[in-house]
Amino acid sequence: MNEFTRKRNLVLIGMPGAGKSTIGVLLAKLTARDFVDTDVLIQLQEETTLQEIVDRRGYLELREIEAGVLGSLDLQNTVIATGGSAVYSDSAMEHLRTLGPIVYLKVELNELQNRVNNEAQRGLARPEGQSFAAMYRERCRLYEQYAEVTVECAGLTPDQIAAVIAEQT
């Protein structure tokens, strides 16, 4: 591993339930990197949960806070698991691109719906009444737009997905 590769970050994007945090931890161990979950950074900064931000201040405020947190990241040698709505901020995504390759964890809608059974508590940054399926359709094109590496996750375990990312980045 050369000096550039060792300092470079890996940025994970994808839908809620895609496994960004789970795979991120495994990938960090596999590649000897730190791990940061930007949803946790937002909660620490705001001293509240994502859901409370959405409930009290609205989903657009959560997206704005998220864009600020992402835009201020200054990390090396870290796997960064972003929130599912990170792709709504072009400036944040451009900043993340300077930190390392952006990896899209692509998971089919039916699998995500099986995994995400607590929508009301997840702090999803979406308009009131927008279905999970509609959010999926809206976001997938943004994930594809920003992705430098896309990993088809169907049929793979989290460990296998981490290994694929390590091999491709």
N, C-alpha and C positions, 0 to 999 in steps of 0.2 A: 504494500500500500504506500503510494507516494505521499509527499507532504500535502499536495493539493487535495487529493482524495480524502485524506485523514481530516482535514479541516472543513471539508464541504458538508453541508447539511443535506438531509433528505426531507422533502415536504410532502406530506400525505393529504390528499383531498378526496372527497367523496361524500355520499349521502349519509345522514344519520343511520347508524346500524351497519355501515359498511365494514366496520372493524378497524378504523383508523387508530384508535387508542390501543386496542389489543395487539394488533399487528405492529404498531409503532414500538411498543415495549419489546416485543420479540426481535424486531429488526435492530433496535438499539443494542440489544445483547449480542446479536449475531455479528454486528459490524463494529462493535466497541465504540458506540456513540452514546451521548446523553439522550434523554427523552424529555420532550415538552409537549403538553397538551394545552393548546391555546384556550380551550374552554375553561380550563382550570385557572389559567392566568387571568382571564376576564373575571371569573368569580372572586379571585383573590383581590384584584384591583377594585372591584365594585362592592366587595364585602357582602355579596348576596348570590343567590343562585340565578342561573340563566332564566329559569321559568319566572322567578320573581321580577326580573328586569322586563320580560315580555309582558307580564300581568300589570305591572305598575307604570311602565314607561313606554311600552309598545315595541313591536318587533323591529321597526325602523331604527329605534334608539339602540337596540341590541346590535343591529348590523353596523351602526356607526361606531359604537364602542369597539366591536370586533375589528373593524377596519383600522382603528387607532392602535390597538394592541398589536395587530399583525404588522402594521407599518413601522412600529417602533422596535421590532425584534432585531437584535444584534447578537447572533449566535454563531458558534463554530462547532463542527463535529457533533451535530444534534439531529435526531429524528424529530420532526415537528408534525404533530397531528393537529390539523386545523379543524375548526367547526365546519359543519356542512354548508353554512352560508358564506364562507370566506370568499367564494367566487363572485359575490355581488359587488365587491370593491375592486375595480380595475387597478387602482393605485396600490392596494395591499397585495394583489396578485403579482404585479410587476416587481414590487419589493421582494416578495418571497422568491420569485424567479432569480433574483440576484444572489440569494442565499444558497441555492442548490436546486437540483432538478425537482420538478413537480410531478408527483406520482399519483395517478387517479386509480383508486380502488373501485373497479366497476363491478357492481352487484346488481342482479336483476330485481325488478320491482317486487315480484312475489316473494323472493327470499328476504328482502328488506322488510316487507310487511309482516313476515313470520317472526323476524327478530325484534322489531320495534313494537312492543305491546304497551308502552307507557308514553304515548305521544303527549298526553296532557301534562306530564311532568318533565319532559325533555328540554324545554326551553327552545322550541323550534322557532326560528326567525322567519315567520310566514304570516301572510294576512289571515285574519280571523275567517274561518270557514273554508280556507283552502285545504283540499284533501291532500293526503300524503301522496297519492298517485299524481295529482296535478303538480305538486311541488317537485316530484321526481321528474316529470316531463320538462318542467321549466329549468331545473338545475342541470340535467344531464348534458345539454348542449354547452353550458358554461364549463362544466368539468372537462368536456372534450376540447373546448377552445383553449383552456389553459394547460392541459396535461402535456408533459414532455414524454412521459412514459405512462402507458395504460396497462393495468394488470386485470385480466379477466379472472375474477375470483371464483367463478362457478366450479364446484367440485373439488376445490382445494381447501386444505386446512389452513389455519392461521400460520403455522410454522412453514408450510409449503409456500404460502404467499410471501412471507418474509424472505424466504430463500430466493424466490423469483426476483423480488425487488433488488436484493443484494447482488444478484447476478447481472441484472440489467442496468444498474446505475454505477 
